[in-house]
């Protein structure tokens, strides 16, 4: 029996969800170990941080491809009569975003990476506004997404964008503070500011986890 297009898209969507949430949990575990300055040397902690950045690419790639996945699913599932050009645009945005993400990762700590990340940030805010607007309008008017559970998923996905964006915003000062630790050595003077800055992002990390779980629950149970 040949699988239907919607079943293939649903499988793809689930795989992206698994990579996103599972990868994020791996990042959280490594982040906790990086904080343990009394248990690891600076070199060991830098290795942990390197692994964290590599594993973090899984959730980031999944996030990029979720745009194409969500729009394709609502189209094929008959929930929203998205024009063909709209589906093509969704895939183009996903692939462009994926290119930005991978290119910025490969560029490392360079001016090129900084420019790419600025473009990516603008794109993420635009997509956040799109999903919040789509979900909010649909909940208020039952159009274009009529089922409340689907409209709720769209709105919550917009909130996930906001939470994930704020993780990056809060984490941005970590780079210079980490350089202080490397250059000046591990001490309260260098470690406490680094720890405080990293901890600021943890609230938004937890919010992202919570919202992902809620979105997954609504998607499976159609509850709302």
N, C-alpha and C positions, 0 to 999 in steps of 0.2 A: 504494500500500500504506500503510495507516494505521499509524503507529508505536504500539507497545505501551506500556502505562503504565510498565512497568519500564525500557524504553529511554528514555522521557522523563525518568524520575527519575534514571537513570544519567547522562544528559546534563547535567541540572541539577546533580548531584553533582560532575561533572567541572568544570563552569563555576565552581562555588564553589571548588574546589581551585585552579584557575588564578588566580582573583582573589585568593585568600588568599596563595599562594606568590609569585605575580608581584608583587602589591602590596607584600608584605613586602620583596622584593628592591629595589623602588623606594625604600621607606622607608630601607633600609640604605644605599643609595647617597647619598641626600640627607643622612642622618645623618653619613656620612663627610665630606661637603663642609661641613656645618655646623661640624665640628671645626676646619677650616682657617682659623684666625683671621688668619693672615698673608696669605691669598689673598683674603679678602672683608672688606668693611666690616661693621660691626654691623648696619646696615640691610639689607644684602644677606643676611646670615646669618639675620636674622629673617624675611625673605621665604622663604628656603630652609626654615626651620622651619615656616612657615605652610603651604607646599606639602607638607611631610612629614606634617603633621597631617591635611590633606585626603586625601592618598593613603592614609594609614593607615586611613581609614574603609572602604576596599574590603575589606581582610582582616578587619576587625572585623565588617562586615555579613555576609561569607561565613561567619565563625565562628558568628554567631548562627543563620544558616539551616541550618548543618550538623546541628543537632539534629533538625529536621524531616526533613531529607534522609536521615540515617542510619536513623532509625526507620522511615520510609516504605519505604526500600529493603529492609530486612530483612523487613518485613511482606509487601510485594508479591513479593519474591524467594523467599518460602517458607522463609526461614532461621529465623524466629521468629514464632510465631503471636501477635503482639501484638493484644490486643483493640482494637476500633475506638476506644474511648474513649482508649486509650493513644496511638494515632496522633494523635487530635485534641488530646490534651494536649501531645504533642511539638510540634505546630504552634503551639499557644497559647503554650508556653514560648518558642519561637523568635521569635514575633512580639512577645511582651512584652519579651524581651531586646533585640530590634531597636529597639523604641520607647525603651527605656532608653538604649541606645547613641547613637541619633540625638539624643534629647532632651538628653543630657549634652553632646554635641558642640556643639549649638546654644546651650546655656546658657553655654559658654565657662568662664572662670575666675570663677564665681559660687558662692555658698553652695548654690543649687539644684543646680548641677552636682555639687558635692561629695556632696550627699545621694543623688542618682541613682547616682553611682559606688559609693557604699557598698552600695546595694541590688544593683547589678550584681555587685559583688565577692562578696557572699553567694551569689547565684545561680550564679556561676561555680564557686565552691568546691563547692556542692551537685552541680553537673553533673560536675565532676571526680570526685567520690566515686562518682557513679552509673556513669560509664564505667569507672573503675578496678574497681569492684565487679563490674559486668557482665562485663568481660573476664576478671578474675581467677577468678571463680566458674566461668565457662564453660570456661576452660582446665583447671581442676581437676576439673570434674565432667562436661564435655561437654554442659552444659545451662545456660541456654536456647539459647546459640549453639553448635551442634555442631562446625562446621568450625573447626579450630584457627586457620586464617588469619583468619577473621572475628573470633574471640575475641581474637586478637592485635591486630587493628586496633582493637577496642573498648578494650583495655587501653592501647594506645599513644596512642589519642585522649585518654584520661584523663591520660596523661603530658604531652601537648601542652597540655592545660588548665593543668597545674601550671607548665610552662615559660612559657607566655604570661602567666599571672597574675603570676609572679615578675618578668617584664619590667616590668609596670606598677608592682609594688611597689618595685623598684630605681630606677625612673625618677621616682617621686613627688617626691623632693627637688629635681628639676631646676627646677621653677617658681620657687621663691624664689632659687635660685642664679642663674638666668637674669636675674631682676630686678636682682640685684646688678651683673651685667655691664652691663645697660641703664642703670642709675642712676649707677654709679661708673666706667663705661668699661672697656675691655678691658685687662687687666693680668694678670700672673701671680697676683696676689692673688685676683682674681675668676674667672679662667679655669681655673686648675688644679683647684679644688674642683669646678667644673662638669664639667670633662673627666673627672675621676675618678669622679664620680657616674654620668655617662652610660656610661662604660666598664664599670661594674659590671653593667649590663643586657646587655652584648654576648654574654656567655657563654650566657645564656638565649635570646637571639635566635638564636644559632647552633644551640642545642639544638632550638628550634622548627623551624628549617629542616630539620635532620637528621631529626627525627621525622616531619615532613610527607613528606619524600622516601621514608622507609622505609614509611610507611603507604600511599603511592601505589604503591610497588613491590609490596607484599604484595597490595593490591587488584587489581592488573593480573595478576600472576603466580600468585596463590593460593598463594604459597610460604610454608610453615611446617609 
